[in-house]
């Protein structure tokens, strides 16, 4: 169906007639010194009949051009069939650790050794693309926590900003408590049963104003469910001058605190020692139950204003042509 976005502009249709009626007629640029009463009769009598027959055309063209211009101003649109939008009702915030320890290369991705952040970007990026219907947000934290993306349905933007993040961008330390506190602040005004935070880190809280457990209490009070992910391998072979030895690259990971955070908020703790486990964790998180909301519909719109506008301009050009020809 055709829809007019600004139909009230149709009230401008009689504007030229009102102007002609209200404003005084313009005087000729050059007036004769002596008024001859029958001068107009003489001019009319001597007028070319062909030209006289055409004298009404400019008015008709001008009226049609004005009508089309007003119609174009009302912004006509073609509305398509209603399309149901998939809206699950979940408000999901991702908090990603960018501290210096995330540069540890203990993950294998596509048969290549990569650092933890690169693996997290690849897996979390796929997770973001699958979250159709959720509003997603992104928090990046290191020494401080920053809101990189507020809640949005634009999954592409969230993924792009995650891909553009870099180790050390927020500092080299780890402020887990501040990241949770920032998520509580951004989600507290959302529906209580749809608030979810997925927090991924490879270390322990070493910075920030709020302790992780205190922040978890605040999250529980605001009904924010937190899923925590501890990332990093349990062992890694390191070559040195004295030979090859095994080390634990995740020795600084505070699993006890991450487990407590998840437990206190009704979430769950996951351990990702490699890229496969990390992918499996995000597949499990994909099964979060949606919160039912009223259905939302979208009607695609196609702008049509350029058709009457083009015709109006064409008629205006035709008027100019006739005026020059009949002058």
Secondary structure, DSSP 8 states (H G I E B T S, - for coil): -EEETTGGGGGGTTHHHHHHHHS-----SS--SS--TTHHHHHHHTS-HHHHHHTTHHHHHHHHHHHHHHHHHT-EEEEEEEEEE-----EEEEEEE-SGGGG---EEETTEEE-HHHHHHHHHHHHHHH-TT-EEEEEEESSSEEEEEEEES-HHHHHHHHHT--TTTT-SS--HHHHHHHHHHHHTTS-GGGEEEEEEESS---SSSS-HHHHHHHHHHTT-EEEEEEES-S-EEEEETTEEEEE-TTTT--HHHHHHHHHHTT--EEEESSHHHHHHHHHHHTT--------EEEEEEEE-HHHHHHHHHHHHHHHHHHHHHH-
